[in-house]
Amino acid sequence: MDSRRALEYYWIWILDGNIVFDGTEKAELTVHQRTVSSLYDLLGKNENALTAAVGWMLHESPAFLDAVLTEIFSHRLPKQESRIVRLQSYEGDHGYTDIEIDLPGTACAVIEAKKGWQLPSEDQLSKYALRKAFQSAPNRRLVVLNECLPDYVDAHLHIAPALRRMLKPMRWQWLISRAEKTASRCGNREKGLLRQMTGWLRGHVTMRAIDSNWVYVVSIGSGTPRGWKVSWIDIVEKKRRYFHSIGINGWPAEPPNYMGFRYHGKLQSIHFVESFEVIHHNLHEALAEIPVSEKLDTPAFLYNLGPPIRPTHAVTGKGLYPNGRCWCMLDTLLTCKSIVQARNLSHNREKRVEL
């Protein structure tokens, strides 16, 4: 066996999670005190890392690239030798693309990847549509890759008709599922790479990182809106529910693991978010005490909250705006004297870990 083939087999063993050649177990690898269990973990966990992982697999797995292209264009494209995958490609006034798949003379797809339920702007998509490779392709698609259902994208992405005709919504869930199916009929090398990518993606794009101990702390009013039969406080305390807009005006685009609620000048409770759904128009269907006439201007997350975790001492809201919202680590809220102190401690910790 030549050295190149031996190296390929070595990486196949690593990627399949097996033991290296000498029979010893693999050493533990950490980066900035964070355990690395996959080559993809070295990329990080932001949107650039996600697109880099997908771009690498589009390059390394012809079968996966074929499957993605077939989904994007709704039919199989003719085979051709020249297929180019570009990541973070810059073109003057037309911006940076997350992923660009260029089949010169045949097709071009620009993929804008977002975590959670975020949507790109019309300005972004307009710039991508003017790129040279995109303009010259007979088949063109602007792909929005995120967590959203296609009908959500159609309803809430406000773009010109000319752009909409080229729009293709794609979900991370579909991409992961397709990669898994593709892996089942590939050779060992592609199979190992695809399985590692899908395992890594599942931990980063399934809406929320279930092992996160970050708490999103919000302020709730003490009154009852006119016409409602339930107060803001009772929605949380008695109904164990809460809702907020998705990804606008500073609201999260991904559901947190924990919600913290402050009123009467202090933190009152912390709840694990047991489940959630997206509501589009009518609050009455979710909470019967809210009138049918009460409509949502934008889609919202509706949470089912777990039992309350109560601080054993007063954690004041002093220093926060009346309607201010912030992120804190769970343990800091249970040990600090104020939410501001907990917030500052949490973010200082995060900075130290990132160094």
N, C-alpha and C positions, 0 to 999 in steps of 0.2 A: 504493500500500500504506500503510495507516494505521500509526501508530507502535506500537500494541499488537501488530498482526500482525507487524511487523518485528522487535519484541523477541522474540516467540515463535520466529520463524525463526532468530534469532540464537542462542537457547538450544538449539534443535534441533541446530544446527551444532556448538556447543560440546559437547553431550552425546554426539554421534556421533563426537567426537574429530577433527573436521575443522578447517580453517583459518578464521579470522575474516575478515570481509568485505574488509578492505583487502589481503589476500593475504600478510600477514606471519604468521610462526609465532607461536604463543602463548608468552607469557613463562612461565618456570618459577615456580611458586608453592610456597613452603615455610611451614610453621608449626612453630615451635620446632625448627628445623633438620630437620624431616621434610617430604619432598616430598609435595605434594598433587596427585594426578592426577585426582581426582574430587570433586564437591561433597560426597559422602558422607564423604570423608576428613576433612572439617572437623568431623564429629561425634565423632571419636575411634574407639576400637576395643573398648569394653567392651560389656556386655550392653545397657545403655541406648542406646548408639549403634546397635546392631543392630536393636533394636525400633523405634527412631525411624525408621530407614531403611525398614523393612517397613511401619510405620504410614503413612508418607508415600506409599508406593506404593499401599497399599490405598485411600488417599484420592484419589490422582491417576489411578489406572487402574481404571475400573469393571470391565473385563474380568478383571483380576487378582483383584479383590475377589470377583467371581462365582465364579472358579475355586477360590479358597480356601474360600469358604462351601460350595460343592458338596462339596469334600473333607471338610470338618469335619462336615457334616450327612448325608453319604452320599446326597444327592439335591439337585436344583436347587430353590431356594427361590423362591416367587413374587416377581415384581418389585414393588417399592414405592418410593415417592419418598423416604421418610425412612430413611437408612442412616447411622449414626453410628459413627465410629472414635475411640476415646478412648485416649490414651497417658498412662501414669503417673497414672491417675485415682484420687483418694483418697476413701474413704468411711468415715469414723469408725473403728470397731473392725474394719472389714472390709478394711483395708489398702489398699495401692497395687497396681493391676494393671499389668502390662507393656503389654498391648494388650487392649482390650475392643471387640468389634464388636456393636453394638446395632441390631437391626431391630425397633423398638417394635411390640409386639403380635404379632410373628412368631417371632423367635429372638434369642438372645444367646449369644455365645461369649467366654470369657475365655481369653486366651493367656498362659501363663507361659513365657517364653523363657529358656533356659539355654545357656551355651557348653559344649561338650564333652559328657560323659556324666553331668553332674549332674542330679539329680532334685529336684523341689520336695518340701516336707514336707506331710504330711497337714494340719497346722495351716494352712498357706498356702491349700491348695485348699478347706478347710472355710470359711475366711473369705470367699473369692471366691464360694462357692456361696450365701452369705447376702446378697449385694449386691442392691439393690432391682431394678435392671434385669434381673438374672439370675433372681431369684425370680419376676418377673412374666411371663417369656417362656415360651410353650408348648414351644419347642424350645431345649434348653440343652446346652452342651458346655464342659467344662474341658479345654483343649488344652495339652498338654505339648510344647513345641517345643525340641528339642535334637538331638544326634547319634545318639541311641540307636535301635536297631531296636525295632519295636513289641513283640516278644515279650520283650525285655529290660525295657521299661517295665512290662509286665504282670507279670513275674516279680518285679521288685525295687522297685516302688512300692507300699508297704504302706499302703493306704487302706481306709476302710469301704466295704462293698458299695454303699451309696447313692451315694457319690462315684464309684466305679468304673463304675457304669452311665452316668455322664455323661462319662467320660474319653475323650479322643481323642488318642493319640500322633501327633506329626507331626515329621518330620525336616527339618533345614535343607536337606539334599540334595534332598528332594522340592520344597520351596518354591522353591529356585533353579531346578530343572528346569522347574517349572510356569511360573515367571515368564518363562523363556526361550521356552517354547512359546507362551505368551500374546503375547509381543513379536512373534513371527513373523506374527501375523494382526492386529496393531494398526496404527493410523495412526502417522505419523512421530513425533509428540510422545510418545505412550505408549511407542512402541518405543524411542526414545532413552533415556527415563527408566528403563524396565525393564532394558535392556541395561547401563546404567551401574550400576544397583543390583546386578544379578546378578554383574557383574564384581567389584564391591567386596566383596560377600558371600563370594565364593569365596576371597578372600584372608584372610578372618577366621573362617570357620566350617568349614573343611575339616580339622578336627581339630588341625592344628598349623601354625604359621607357618613355612614351610620356610626362610625367610631369617633366622630367629632364631639368635643365637649364644649363647643362654643354655644353661647346663649344669646339670642336676639332679644334685647330688652326694649319694651315699648311702654308708652304711657297710655292709659285708658281713662276716659272721662267718668265722672261719678254720677252723671245724670242719665235720664232716659229720653231718647229722641222723641219728638212729637209723633203720636200715632203708634208708637211701638209699645208692646206689652212686656218688654224685657229691657233691663238697663245694660249698659256696656259692661259693668262689673259682673252682673249675673250671667251674661253670655259666657264669661270665663269661669266664674266660681260655681255656677249651678249647671250650666249646659256643657261645660268643658269644651267649648268651641271658640274659635277666633278666625277672623278673615282679614285679608289685606290685599291691596293691588299687587300685581306681579311686575316687578322690574321697572317701575316708574317712580319718580319723586323720591328716590332713595330707598324704596322698598326692595327686599331681596328678590332676585330672579330665580332662586332655588330655595326650597323649603329648608329651614334650619332643623337641627335635631331637637333643640330646646327653645322654648319661648319663656321670657321673663316679663312679668307685668308689675308696673308700678302705678300707684295711685295713693291719694292722701299723703303725698310727700315722701313715700318710701317704697322700696321693693316689697311686694306682698307675697309673690309666689313664683316658682319656676316649674314648668311642665315639660315633660318629654312629648314630642309630637308623634303620636302613635300612628297616625295616617293622615292623608290629605287628599283633596280633590280640587279640580279647577271648576269654578262656577263662572258663568258668562253674563247672565242678565238678572235673574230674579233671586233675591235673597230669601223670599218667603218659602221657597221649596226646601231650603236648607234649615231655616229657622222659622217655624210657623208663627212665632210672636211678632215677626216683622211683617208689615203690611205688603200685600201683593203689589201695590203701587210703587214700592221702593225698588228702584232699578239701579244696577251698577253701570257706571260710565265706562269702566274697563274691566277685563277679566280679573279674578281674584283667586288666591289660594284660600281654601277653607280647611282648617285644621281640626282634627279630633285630638284633644289633649289628655294626657295621662294624669294620674293623681298629683296633687300639688306637693312640691318640695318647699317647705317654709324655712326661711332663715331663723336661726335661734336668737338672733339679736337684730336690732334695727339697722337696716342698710338704707341710708337716706338718698334722696334724689337731688340733694343740694349741688348746685353747680351745673345742672342740666337745664336746657330750655324746657318750658312746660310740656311741649309735645316732642321733645328730643328722643331719639332712638339711638341705640349703640350696641356693639358686640362686646361680650365679656366671656372669659372662661368660667366654667361652672364653679370650680372650687374658689375662685376669687370672690364671687358673689356671696359665698357662704362664709368667708373669712374676713372680708374687708368691711369697713364702717360706712362706706358710701359707694354708689354705683360708679361715680367718676374715678375713685381710687381703684376699683376693680377693673374698669376699662383701661386705665393707664398701665396698670400692672400687667394685664393680659397682652397688650400690644408691645410693651417692652420685652416681655418674654418671647413673643413671636419674632421680634427683630433680632434677639440674641441667637435664636435657633437658625435664622436665615444667614447669619454671618459666616 
